[in-house]
Amino acid sequence: MSLKFYKNFFSNIEDVLADISRNNTWPTTFVSGATDGPPVHWHKDEVHAYIMEGETDFLDAETNKRTPVSAGDKIVVPAGNLHAEGAIKDRVVYILALPEPRLPEEFLAMEGI
């Protein structure tokens, strides 16, 4: 199953929290500093990523397509989907929503290919 992108999905934090509540997921904030981006990887859980600040792109390894994302966009990464966040010039602030609460070292665990 491919990544799903929702451009201009939200306009404020209240929209994000309402979507998280509708999906019965658990939010956490993640700040990604300047980087060339991680290698292609996958996660054990489906992740809903809300871009609160900044811009980057995501590689969907299934389609080999990069999609630019910026503040207001939502990305759904299905469990087990191979993907990679792109380069970041400054920083990107995400709210990540997971199916259950996790410690940072658990939800940031990237499974290699």
Sequence and secondary structure as in RCSB ss.txt:
>XXXX:A:sequence
MSLKFYKNFFSNIEDVLADISRNNTWPTTFVSGATDGPPVHWHKDEVHAYIMEGETDFLDAETNKRTPVSAGDKI
VVPAGNLHAEGAIKDRVVYILALPEPRLPEEFLAMEGI
>XXXX:A:secstr
   EEETT  SSHHHHHHHHHHTT EEEEEEEEEES   SBB SS EEEEEEE EEEEEETTTTEEEEEETT EE
EE TT  EEE  EEEEEEEEEEESS   HHHHT  B  
